[in-house]
Every structure is written in structure tokens, then in C-alpha cells.
Amino acid sequence: MLGRQHGFGVEQLNPLLVENVAVSSTRIRQALEAGDMQRANHFLGYAYLLKGIVIEGRRLGRDLGFPTANILPVDSHKMVPLDGVYAVDVHVDGELHKGMLNVGSRPTVNSNVDHRSIEVHIFDFDKDIYHKDISVNFIERIREEKKFENLARLIDQLKEDKTRALRIFADQKSNNFF
């Protein structure tokens, strides 16, 4: 009725079903809030993307053998998935890399649990990318964020996380996801 009055057409579309589930922004948000990237990505039809700028951090990752790029999202309203460690594709300087990303307060090394950060360790990468644009596609959640009793245990866990992320990428390649 309003369309005719104001000179525009209205077309009703049937819901998009994925495995007999109606895809909606609410369902996608719920998957992101739960850290269920496989479900969110399946509903989206692509890997969830977060764009940002690399900002300076405390450089602690470098001291641990896992240097990270700290990401400031360009859209402050963009939803960031549940805190935890993720396998991610990283786009920087026109190149695609693999990596693992942490979202959260970094409780082992940070006493300010209210400060949430996003930082990515890019595999086999050693370039200065401060103040550059960076994009990450979330592939799969590896684990929840947790506090470790010491830095040695954190380093051991980071090594395990990297191994797990590499396995995820190998499985992704063999299954032709995204």
C-alpha cells in the first residue's frame, strides 16, 4: 500500500534455509556470541571478517616468541566474536597469511581484566606493519581464553594452539571450505 502511494515496489522473499534452518541476523549474532564460527560462517556463506588498523602494544608477544599485531577495529560497532583463541586468515599488504588470534583480556599478563584486546600472531611473518590496514577472517575457535600459572605454561599452550590452528587449515584445504 505505501509502495503504491510513494512510487516504489515491495517484494516479499522467502527465508533462506540452510540445512532446514532459517538464516537470520539474530542466528548469526548468536553464533558469534558463542564463538561458533563454523555455524556463523556456514550461515553467512563466507568466513566472518573483521577489519582494523595495527596499533602498538606492549610487545610482550615478541618476548614470548609469538609476536602479535594488535588490531583496532575500524568499525567500533562491528561485532567481535566471543573471547578466546581462533584460527584466522590474515590479509595485510595485499597478501594472505595464516595465523591465530586472541580476543580477550589476556589474563596471564594483564591485571586490567576490563581491557579487551584483539591481537593476531601471523605464522611465518616478520614485517613491521604498525599503522597498516589489516583484515582477519575467523575460521574456527580453538579454545577459550584462560589464565596460566606462569609464562612458560602460556608459551607451551601457544605452541599447542599453533599446532591446532595448522591442523584446522590443513583440514580446511582438504575439505575445500571457503
CYANA upper distance limits for C-alpha pairs under 8 A (distance plus 0.5 A):
  1 MET  CA      5 GLN  CA      6.99
  2 LEU  CA      6 HIS  CA      6.56
  3 GLY  CA      7 GLY  CA      6.08
  3 GLY  CA      8 PHE  CA      5.15
  3 GLY  CA      9 GLY  CA      5.88
  3 GLY  CA     10 VAL  CA      6.86
  4 ARG  CA      8 PHE  CA      6.80
  4 ARG  CA      9 GLY  CA      7.64
 15 PRO  CA     22 ALA  CA      6.39
 15 PRO  CA     23 VAL  CA      7.49
 16 LEU  CA     22 ALA  CA      6.13
 16 LEU  CA     23 VAL  CA      6.12
 17 LEU  CA     21 VAL  CA      5.58
 17 LEU  CA     22 ALA  CA      4.99
 17 LEU  CA     23 VAL  CA      6.39
 18 VAL  CA     22 ALA  CA      6.98
 18 VAL  CA     23 VAL  CA      7.13
 18 VAL  CA     43 PHE  CA      7.30
 23 VAL  CA     27 ARG  CA      7.05
 23 VAL  CA     28 ILE  CA      8.03
 23 VAL  CA     43 PHE  CA      6.61
 24 SER  CA     28 ILE  CA      6.89
 25 SER  CA     29 ARG  CA      6.56
 26 THR  CA     30 GLN  CA      6.61
 27 ARG  CA     31 ALA  CA      6.76
 27 ARG  CA     40 ALA  CA      8.39
 28 ILE  CA     32 LEU  CA      6.81
 28 ILE  CA     39 ARG  CA      8.27
 28 ILE  CA     40 ALA  CA      5.63
 28 ILE  CA     43 PHE  CA      7.19
 28 ILE  CA     44 LEU  CA      7.98
 29 ARG  CA     33 GLU  CA      6.55
 29 ARG  CA     40 ALA  CA      8.22
 29 ARG  CA     79 MET  CA      8.46
 30 GLN  CA     34 ALA  CA      6.72
 31 ALA  CA     35 GLY  CA      6.62
 31 ALA  CA     36 ASP  CA      5.43
 31 ALA  CA     37 MET  CA      7.19
 31 ALA  CA     39 ARG  CA      6.74
 31 ALA  CA     40 ALA  CA      5.79
 32 LEU  CA     36 ASP  CA      6.38
 32 LEU  CA     37 MET  CA      6.89
 32 LEU  CA     40 ALA  CA      6.77
 32 LEU  CA     79 MET  CA      8.35
 32 LEU  CA     80 VAL  CA      7.91
 32 LEU  CA     81 PRO  CA      5.25
 32 LEU  CA     82 LEU  CA      6.95
 33 GLU  CA     81 PRO  CA      6.01
 33 GLU  CA     82 LEU  CA      5.59
 34 ALA  CA     81 PRO  CA      7.84
 34 ALA  CA     82 LEU  CA      6.29
 35 GLY  CA     81 PRO  CA      6.01
 35 GLY  CA     82 LEU  CA      5.29
 35 GLY  CA     83 ASP  CA      8.04
 35 GLY  CA     84 GLY  CA      8.37
 35 GLY  CA    141 ARG  CA      6.78
 36 ASP  CA     40 ALA  CA      6.82
 36 ASP  CA    140 GLU  CA      7.92
 36 ASP  CA    141 ARG  CA      7.40
 37 MET  CA     41 ASN  CA      6.21
 37 MET  CA     47 ALA  CA      8.41
 37 MET  CA     48 TYR  CA      8.14
 37 MET  CA    138 PHE  CA      7.19
 37 MET  CA    139 ILE  CA      6.74
 37 MET  CA    140 GLU  CA      5.77
 37 MET  CA    141 ARG  CA      6.99
 38 GLN  CA     42 HIS  CA      6.47
 38 GLN  CA    139 ILE  CA      7.47
 38 GLN  CA    140 GLU  CA      6.64
 39 ARG  CA     43 PHE  CA      6.69
 40 ALA  CA     44 LEU  CA      6.61
 40 ALA  CA     47 ALA  CA      8.48
 40 ALA  CA     48 TYR  CA      7.87
 41 ASN  CA     45 GLY  CA      6.26
 41 ASN  CA     46 TYR  CA      5.80
 41 ASN  CA     47 ALA  CA      5.38
 41 ASN  CA     48 TYR  CA      6.49
 41 ASN  CA    139 ILE  CA      8.25
 42 HIS  CA     46 TYR  CA      7.41
 44 LEU  CA     48 TYR  CA      8.04
 45 GLY  CA    178 PHE  CA      8.34
 46 TYR  CA    178 PHE  CA      6.55
 47 ALA  CA    137 ASN  CA      5.87
 47 ALA  CA    138 PHE  CA      6.35
 47 ALA  CA    139 ILE  CA      6.58
 47 ALA  CA    178 PHE  CA      7.52
 48 TYR  CA    137 ASN  CA      5.79
 48 TYR  CA    138 PHE  CA      5.92
 48 TYR  CA    139 ILE  CA      8.12
 49 LEU  CA    135 SER  CA      7.27
 49 LEU  CA    136 VAL  CA      6.14
 49 LEU  CA    137 ASN  CA      5.00
 49 LEU  CA    138 PHE  CA      7.06
 50 LEU  CA     73 PRO  CA      7.48
 50 LEU  CA     78 LYS  CA      8.08
 50 LEU  CA     80 VAL  CA      8.23
 50 LEU  CA    135 SER  CA      6.12
 50 LEU  CA    136 VAL  CA      5.86
 50 LEU  CA    137 ASN  CA      7.04
 51 LYS  CA     73 PRO  CA      6.20
 51 LYS  CA     74 VAL  CA      6.57
 51 LYS  CA     75 ASP  CA      8.21
 51 LYS  CA    133 ASP  CA      7.90
 51 LYS  CA    134 ILE  CA      6.38
 51 LYS  CA    135 SER  CA      4.78
 51 LYS  CA    136 VAL  CA      7.01
 52 GLY  CA     71 ILE  CA      6.12
 52 GLY  CA     72 LEU  CA      5.63
 52 GLY  CA     73 PRO  CA      4.45
 52 GLY  CA     74 VAL  CA      5.22
 52 GLY  CA     75 ASP  CA      8.25
 52 GLY  CA    133 ASP  CA      6.35
 52 GLY  CA    134 ILE  CA      5.85
 52 GLY  CA    135 SER  CA      6.69
 53 ILE  CA     71 ILE  CA      6.05
 53 ILE  CA     72 LEU  CA      5.78
 53 ILE  CA     73 PRO  CA      6.97
 53 ILE  CA     74 VAL  CA      7.25
 53 ILE  CA    130 TYR  CA      8.41
 53 ILE  CA    131 HIS  CA      6.28
 53 ILE  CA    132 LYS  CA      6.03
 53 ILE  CA    133 ASP  CA      5.11
 53 ILE  CA    134 ILE  CA      6.21
 54 VAL  CA     69 ALA  CA      6.37
 54 VAL  CA     70 ASN  CA      5.95
 54 VAL  CA     71 ILE  CA      5.31
 54 VAL  CA     72 LEU  CA      6.90
 54 VAL  CA    129 ILE  CA      7.18
 54 VAL  CA    130 TYR  CA      5.62
 54 VAL  CA    131 HIS  CA      5.46
 54 VAL  CA    132 LYS  CA      6.08
 54 VAL  CA    133 ASP  CA      7.03
 54 VAL  CA    134 ILE  CA      7.16
 55 ILE  CA     69 ALA  CA      7.69
 55 ILE  CA     70 ASN  CA      5.92
 55 ILE  CA     71 ILE  CA      6.54
 55 ILE  CA     72 LEU  CA      7.04
 55 ILE  CA    130 TYR  CA      6.26
 55 ILE  CA    131 HIS  CA      6.28
 56 GLU  CA     69 ALA  CA      8.26
 56 GLU  CA     70 ASN  CA      6.99
 56 GLU  CA    130 TYR  CA      7.12
 57 GLY  CA     69 ALA  CA      8.45
 57 GLY  CA     70 ASN  CA      6.71
 59 ARG  CA     63 ASP  CA      7.46
 59 ARG  CA     67 PRO  CA      7.61
 59 ARG  CA     68 THR  CA      8.13
 60 LEU  CA     64 LEU  CA      6.93
 60 LEU  CA     67 PRO  CA      7.96
 61 GLY  CA     65 GLY  CA      6.80
 61 GLY  CA     66 PHE  CA      5.31
 61 GLY  CA     67 PRO  CA      4.79
 61 GLY  CA     68 THR  CA      6.21
 62 ARG  CA     66 PHE  CA      5.83
 62 ARG  CA     67 PRO  CA      4.39
 62 ARG  CA     68 THR  CA      7.52
 63 ASP  CA     67 PRO  CA      7.94
 64 LEU  CA    151 LEU  CA      8.43
 64 LEU  CA    155 ILE  CA      7.12
 65 GLY  CA    155 ILE  CA      8.49
 66 PHE  CA    121 HIS  CA      6.72
 66 PHE  CA    158 LEU  CA      8.39
 67 PRO  CA    121 HIS  CA      6.36
 67 PRO  CA    122 ILE  CA      8.42
 68 THR  CA    119 GLU  CA      6.25
 68 THR  CA    120 VAL  CA      5.54
 68 THR  CA    121 HIS  CA      4.91
 68 THR  CA    122 ILE  CA      7.57
 69 ALA  CA    119 GLU  CA      5.87
 69 ALA  CA    120 VAL  CA      5.74
 69 ALA  CA    121 HIS  CA      7.00
 69 ALA  CA    122 ILE  CA      8.42
 69 ALA  CA    129 ILE  CA      8.26
 69 ALA  CA    130 TYR  CA      8.26
 70 ASN  CA    117 SER  CA      7.82
 70 ASN  CA    118 ILE  CA      6.39
 70 ASN  CA    119 GLU  CA      4.76
 70 ASN  CA    120 VAL  CA      7.09
 71 ILE  CA    117 SER  CA      8.09
 71 ILE  CA    118 ILE  CA      5.94
 71 ILE  CA    119 GLU  CA      6.23
 71 ILE  CA    120 VAL  CA      8.17
 71 ILE  CA    134 ILE  CA      8.16
 72 LEU  CA    118 ILE  CA      7.87
 73 PRO  CA     78 LYS  CA      8.13
 81 PRO  CA    103 VAL  CA      8.25
 82 LEU  CA    103 VAL  CA      7.84
 83 ASP  CA    102 ASN  CA      7.81
 83 ASP  CA    103 VAL  CA      5.23
 83 ASP  CA    104 GLY  CA      5.34
 83 ASP  CA    144 GLU  CA      7.12
 83 ASP  CA    145 GLU  CA      6.79
 84 GLY  CA    102 ASN  CA      6.15
 84 GLY  CA    103 VAL  CA      5.83
 84 GLY  CA    104 GLY  CA      6.93
 84 GLY  CA    141 ARG  CA      7.54
 84 GLY  CA    142 ILE  CA      7.97
 84 GLY  CA    143 ARG  CA      6.26
 84 GLY  CA    144 GLU  CA      4.70
 84 GLY  CA    145 GLU  CA      4.88
 85 VAL  CA    100 MET  CA      7.25
 85 VAL  CA    101 LEU  CA      6.01
 85 VAL  CA    102 ASN  CA      5.00
 85 VAL  CA    103 VAL  CA      7.02
 85 VAL  CA    141 ARG  CA      6.45
 85 VAL  CA    142 ILE  CA      5.89
 85 VAL  CA    143 ARG  CA      5.91
 85 VAL  CA    144 GLU  CA      6.74
 85 VAL  CA    145 GLU  CA      6.96
 85 VAL  CA    161 ASP  CA      8.37
 86 TYR  CA    100 MET  CA      5.95
 86 TYR  CA    101 LEU  CA      5.63
 86 TYR  CA    102 ASN  CA      6.97
 86 TYR  CA    138 PHE  CA      7.17
 86 TYR  CA    139 ILE  CA      7.57
 86 TYR  CA    140 GLU  CA      6.07
 86 TYR  CA    141 ARG  CA      4.76
 86 TYR  CA    142 ILE  CA      5.63
 86 TYR  CA    143 ARG  CA      7.79
 86 TYR  CA    165 ALA  CA      8.16
 87 ALA  CA     98 LYS  CA      8.22
 87 ALA  CA     99 GLY  CA      6.57
 87 ALA  CA    100 MET  CA      5.12
 87 ALA  CA    101 LEU  CA      6.98
 87 ALA  CA    138 PHE  CA      6.96
 87 ALA  CA    139 ILE  CA      6.03
 87 ALA  CA    140 GLU  CA      5.84
 87 ALA  CA    141 ARG  CA      6.86
 87 ALA  CA    142 ILE  CA      7.13
 87 ALA  CA    165 ALA  CA      5.61
 87 ALA  CA    168 ILE  CA      7.81
 87 ALA  CA    169 PHE  CA      8.37
 88 VAL  CA     98 LYS  CA      6.61
 88 VAL  CA     99 GLY  CA      5.83
 88 VAL  CA    100 MET  CA      6.08
 88 VAL  CA    101 LEU  CA      7.08
 88 VAL  CA    136 VAL  CA      6.62
 88 VAL  CA    137 ASN  CA      5.90
 88 VAL  CA    138 PHE  CA      5.22
 88 VAL  CA    139 ILE  CA      5.75
 88 VAL  CA    140 GLU  CA      7.76
 89 ASP  CA     96 LEU  CA      7.33
 89 ASP  CA     97 HIS  CA      6.37
 89 ASP  CA     98 LYS  CA      5.30
 89 ASP  CA     99 GLY  CA      6.69
 89 ASP  CA    136 VAL  CA      6.00
 89 ASP  CA    137 ASN  CA      5.54
 89 ASP  CA    138 PHE  CA      7.26
 89 ASP  CA    139 ILE  CA      7.66
 90 VAL  CA     96 LEU  CA      6.17
 90 VAL  CA     97 HIS  CA      5.49
 90 VAL  CA     98 LYS  CA      6.32
 90 VAL  CA     99 GLY  CA      7.10
 90 VAL  CA    122 ILE  CA      7.74
 90 VAL  CA    134 ILE  CA      7.67
 90 VAL  CA    135 SER  CA      6.34
 90 VAL  CA    136 VAL  CA      5.09
 90 VAL  CA    137 ASN  CA      7.09
 91 HIS  CA     95 GLU  CA      6.07
 91 HIS  CA     96 LEU  CA      5.23
 91 HIS  CA     97 HIS  CA      6.88
 91 HIS  CA    134 ILE  CA      6.27
 91 HIS  CA    135 SER  CA      5.56
 91 HIS  CA    136 VAL  CA      6.75
 92 VAL  CA     96 LEU  CA      7.28
 92 VAL  CA     97 HIS  CA      8.46
 92 VAL  CA    132 LYS  CA      8.14
 92 VAL  CA    133 ASP  CA      7.06
 92 VAL  CA    134 ILE  CA      5.47
 92 VAL  CA    135 SER  CA      7.27
 93 ASP  CA    132 LYS  CA      8.34
 93 ASP  CA    133 ASP  CA      8.18
 93 ASP  CA    134 ILE  CA      8.36
 97 HIS  CA    122 ILE  CA      7.17
 97 HIS  CA    123 PHE  CA      7.53
 98 LYS  CA    122 ILE  CA      6.55
 98 LYS  CA    123 PHE  CA      6.30
 99 GLY  CA    120 VAL  CA      7.13
 99 GLY  CA    121 HIS  CA      5.99
 99 GLY  CA    122 ILE  CA      4.79
 99 GLY  CA    123 PHE  CA      5.65
 99 GLY  CA    162 LYS  CA      8.41
 99 GLY  CA    165 ALA  CA      7.98
100 MET  CA    120 VAL  CA      6.20
100 MET  CA    121 HIS  CA      5.93
100 MET  CA    122 ILE  CA      7.20
100 MET  CA    123 PHE  CA      8.40
100 MET  CA    161 ASP  CA      8.17
100 MET  CA    162 LYS  CA      7.36
100 MET  CA    165 ALA  CA      7.21
101 LEU  CA    118 ILE  CA      7.59
101 LEU  CA    119 GLU  CA      6.09
101 LEU  CA    120 VAL  CA      4.58
101 LEU  CA    121 HIS  CA      6.66
102 ASN  CA    117 SER  CA      8.23
102 ASN  CA    118 ILE  CA      6.29
102 ASN  CA    119 GLU  CA      5.94
102 ASN  CA    120 VAL  CA      6.83
102 ASN  CA    145 GLU  CA      8.22
103 VAL  CA    116 ARG  CA      7.50
103 VAL  CA    117 SER  CA      6.27
103 VAL  CA    118 ILE  CA      5.15
103 VAL  CA    119 GLU  CA      7.25
103 VAL  CA    145 GLU  CA      8.34
104 GLY  CA    115 HIS  CA      8.25
104 GLY  CA    116 ARG  CA      5.26
104 GLY  CA    117 SER  CA      5.90
104 GLY  CA    118 ILE  CA      7.23
104 GLY  CA    145 GLU  CA      7.39
105 SER  CA    110 ASN  CA      7.32
105 SER  CA    112 ASN  CA      7.80
105 SER  CA    113 VAL  CA      5.69
105 SER  CA    114 ASP  CA      7.24
105 SER  CA    115 HIS  CA      6.06
105 SER  CA    116 ARG  CA      5.10
105 SER  CA    117 SER  CA      6.59
106 ARG  CA    110 ASN  CA      6.15
106 ARG  CA    113 VAL  CA      8.15
106 ARG  CA    116 ARG  CA      8.41
106 ARG  CA    117 SER  CA      8.27
106 ARG  CA    145 GLU  CA      7.93
106 ARG  CA    146 LYS  CA      8.27
106 ARG  CA    147 LYS  CA      8.00
107 PRO  CA    111 SER  CA      7.14
107 PRO  CA    112 ASN  CA      8.49
107 PRO  CA    113 VAL  CA      7.03
107 PRO  CA    146 LYS  CA      7.19
107 PRO  CA    147 LYS  CA      5.55
107 PRO  CA    148 PHE  CA      8.41
108 THR  CA    146 LYS  CA      8.07
108 THR  CA    147 LYS  CA      5.19
108 THR  CA    148 PHE  CA      6.02
108 THR  CA    149 GLU  CA      7.87
108 THR  CA    150 ASN  CA      7.75
108 THR  CA    151 LEU  CA      8.01
108 THR  CA    154 LEU  CA      8.22
140 GLU  CA    168 ILE  CA      8.13
142 ILE  CA    161 ASP  CA      7.44
142 ILE  CA    164 ARG  CA      7.69
142 ILE  CA    165 ALA  CA      7.67
148 PHE  CA    153 ARG  CA      6.74
148 PHE  CA    154 LEU  CA      6.33
149 GLU  CA    153 ARG  CA      7.30
149 GLU  CA    154 LEU  CA      8.47
150 ASN  CA    154 LEU  CA      7.02
151 LEU  CA    155 ILE  CA      6.62
152 ALA  CA    156 ASP  CA      6.81
153 ARG  CA    157 GLN  CA      6.72
154 LEU  CA    158 LEU  CA      6.67
155 ILE  CA    159 LYS  CA      6.81
156 ASP  CA    160 GLU  CA      6.93
157 GLN  CA    161 ASP  CA      6.57
158 LEU  CA    162 LYS  CA      6.65
159 LYS  CA    163 THR  CA      6.84
160 GLU  CA    164 ARG  CA      6.69
161 ASP  CA    165 ALA  CA      6.56
162 LYS  CA    166 LEU  CA      6.62
163 THR  CA    167 ARG  CA      6.81
164 ARG  CA    168 ILE  CA      6.77
165 ALA  CA    169 PHE  CA      6.79
166 LEU  CA    170 ALA  CA      6.69
167 ARG  CA    171 ASP  CA      6.64
168 ILE  CA    172 GLN  CA      6.51
169 PHE  CA    173 LYS  CA      6.63
170 ALA  CA    174 SER  CA      6.81
171 ASP  CA    175 ASN  CA      6.56
172 GLN  CA    176 ASN  CA      6.37
172 GLN  CA    177 PHE  CA      5.87
173 LYS  CA    177 PHE  CA      7.22
